[in-house]
Amino acid sequence: MDAQAVLRLKRIATEIRKGVITAVASAGSGHPGGSLSISDIMAYLYFEKMNVDPKDPKNPDRDRFVMSKGHCSPALYSTLAHRGFFPVEDLNGFRQASSYLEGHPNMDKVPGVDMSTGSLGQGISAAVGMALAGKLDRKNYRVYVVMGDGELEEGAVWEAAMCAAHYQLDNLTAFVDYNGLQIDGKITEVMNPEPIADKFKAFGWEVLSIDAHDFNQIEEAVKHAESVKGKPTVIVAHSVKGKGVSFMENQVGWHGTAPKKEQAQQAIEELDAYLASLG
């Protein structure tokens, strides 16, 4: 990826992060930490890779995306808003009774949402179904899914992983947001899912490990996944929880805590300063 493309995606990812802060702060609740850690992946998928059209969000030939860790809806909503599926200003209504932007993604209400999610472990199952349907219908679309590392503690994830390998779903690419933290602490202390890469390999998946904040690595991994035949691919994306906001980075307390007004202002100022530094 050339330098200008990387610069463009860095700007977009920063705007997505600003949208995350705006949404969660406006609601006074939500999950900023894991939303910020996946913003670079979201920017790449929606602004560089996926075949989607805000003017035709239900096109049967579109690529599909599933936010399996549905509590990170702020990242999905902010991405969709900046991609043009709905007004960015609507992020201010997140989690409010008058808004269609519920705390978890709702495919019946939000343009661009391909699957309603929330119960951890179920989103990857839906993504497997979408990928299998694509194979049966002889469609060329691809399915992308983002899971949390804590989500891997759910048994349904591994049932879905077994199914995806059995049906040779090479049109499925999963990302694991590997920031090492879940709501109750370190994943290794709550219910250790390690070794993540080895487990997916044992289930018959192609496995790649990347820096979740390096756009060149993201692109190389996604392109490699496209070249794999006969099995699904998982990209273990090593990320920083709360990425982009100094006082949130690597702090488990920001998993599901909304910033107060002054904290939100500081976060936006830091993100604006980063945008300015990009030129």
N, C-alpha and C positions, 0 to 999 in steps of 0.2 A: 504494500500500500504506500503510495507516495505521501510526501510530507504534508501537502495541502489537504489530502483526504483525512489524514490523522488529525490535523488541526481543526478541520470542520467537525469531525466527530467529537473531539474534546469539547468544543463549544456547545454542541448539542447535548452531550452528556451533562455538562454543567447546568444548562437550562433545565434539563430533566430533574437534576438534583434540587434546583431552586423550586421547581414545582412540587417536589416531594415535601420540602420544608413548608411551603405555602399551604399545601393541603392539610398536613398534619397539625400545623400550628392553628389554622383556622378552625379545625374540628376540636382541638384540645385533646385529641386522642389519636391513636394510630401507631404505625410501626415504621419509624424512620431508619433505624440502623440497617436492616436488611434490604430496604428499598434503595438506600444510597449505595450499598455494596454492589448492586446489580445494574446500576445506571449505565455503565459503559457497555455492558452486554446488550442492554435494551437499545441503546443508541445505535450500535452496530447492526443489530437485527432489523430494526424498523427503518433506518435511514440509509442502509448500505446493502442489505442482503435480501430481505423478504419481499416477495411479490404480493403487495397489498395496495389497495386503492381506497382512500377515505371516501371517495364518491360512490364506491360500490363495495361496501364492507362485507357483503354476503356472497360475493362472487364465488361460485363453486370451484373455480380453478385457483383460488388464492392460496398462499401458504398459510398455515395455521400456527397459532401460538397459544400455549397454555401456561398461565402463572400457577404452577402447582402449589407453591406456598402463597395461598391467596391473601394472607394478611399483608403481603407486600403490594397490595393494590395501588398505593400511592405511586410506585414506580411505573406500573402499567398505565395508570390514568394519565400521569404526566407525559409519558411517552406518546400515548394516543393523542392527547391534546396538542402537543407540539408537532405531531405528524399530520394534524388537520382533521381528525375524526370528530372533534367537538371543540368548542372555544376554551382556550387556556384559562379564561376568567372563571370558568365553571369549577376549577379546582378549589376555589374558595368555599364551595358548598359541600366539600367532602364530609361524609358521615352526618350530614344534617338532614332533618326530616323532610325539608322542602326540596332536596336534591336527589338526582338519580344516581349519584356517585356514592354507593353504599360502601361499607367498610370492607366488604369482600366483592370481587368482580361478579357482576350479574350480566350474563349474555342476553337477557331479555330486555335490559334497560340501557346498556352502555354500548354505543356504536364501536365496533372494532374488537370487542371481547368475544373470543371464540368458545370459551367454556366458563361456566360459573364454578368457582372454587372456594375453598375455605377449610374444609376438613382435610387435614394433611394426609398425603398418601393417595388421595383420590384423583388429583389432577394428572399425574403421570399415567394412571389407568385410562383416563379419558383420551390422553394423547396417543396411547397405544391403539385405542379403538379408532381414532381418526386416521392414524397411519395405516392400519389394517384395511380400513374402508377405502383409502386411496389406492392400495394395492388391488383390492377386489374390483374397484371401478376403473382400474387402469388409468389413473390420474397421475400427473407429474408433480403435483404439489408436494411440499415438504412440511413436516411438523416439527416445531421447536417447543421445548418445555423447559422451564426453570424450576428446580427443586431446591429446597434448603438442605443444608447438611444435617440439621437436627431432624428434618423430615425423614431422613433415611432410617430413623428408629422405628418407623411405621412398617409393619409387616406387608401391607398392601403394595408398598413400593417394590418389594422383591418378587411378589407374585406378578406384578406388571412387567418387571425386568425379565423374568423367566418367559412370559408370554411373548414379549417383543423379540427375544432371541429365537424362540421356537418358530415364529412366523417370519423370521428373517427380514425384519422391518428396517431395511437400510434407508428408508425415507424419514426416519425418526432420529432427531438429534436432541439429546438432553444435556442441560447444564446443571451441575451441582454448585450452588453458591457456597463455597467452602471458606467461610470466615471463622469457623471454629467456635462460634458462640450461639447459644439459643437462650430462650427466655430465662431459664433457671441457672445458666452458667456455661461453662465450657462443655462442649459436646462430649469430650472424653471423660468427663466426670459425671454427667447426667445419665447417659446410656451410650457408651462408646460404640460408634458405628465403624470404627477403623478395623482393618485397612480398606478404605473405600474403593480405591482403584482395583485392588486384588479381588474384591467381592464382585465388582461388575465384570471383570475378566472371567471369573469363574462362572458367571451367569451367561457368558457367551457374547459379551459386548466388546466393541472396539473402544479402547480407553485412551484418552489424551489428558494431559495435565498442563495448565497454562496459568499465567498471571492474568487475573480477571480485569486488570486495568491497563493492559497493553493491547492496543488495537491491532497491531501486527500479529500478535499471538492469537488473538480472537479470530482474525480473518484466516490465518493459516489453519487453525483447528477446524473451523467451519468448512473450509474448502476441502480439507482432508476427509471430513465426514461425508461430503458429497461424493467423494471418490470411492468410498468403501462399499463393497457389494456383499449382500447376503447376511448382514447383521447390523443392528443399531449401533449408534455411537454415543458415548457419554463423555462430556468435557468437564473434567474436575477443575473448576475455576477458583484458584486461590485468591481470595478477596479480603478486603479490609472492611469490617463492619463499620458503618458510619462514614465511609470514604468521602472526603472532601470537606468535612466540617471538623475542625481540630479537636473540639471538646467531645465529639461523639465517636471518634475513631477508636476502635478496639475496646469500647466500653459497653459491657453487656447491659448496663442500665438503660441504654438507649434502644434496646430491642423493641420495646412497646411503650415508650414514654414520649409524649409530645413536648416540644420545647415551649417554654413560656415566651411572652412577647419579646422580652429583651434578648433571650437566647436565640429566638428565630431571627431577630434583626441582626445579631452577630453572625449567624450562619449565612444569611443572605449576603452580608457584607464580605465575608470571606470568599464566598463563591463568586461574587462580582469582582473582587480583587484578582482572583484566579483568571477570570475571563479577560480582565484588562491586561494581565501579564501575557496572554496569548497573542495580543496585538490585534 
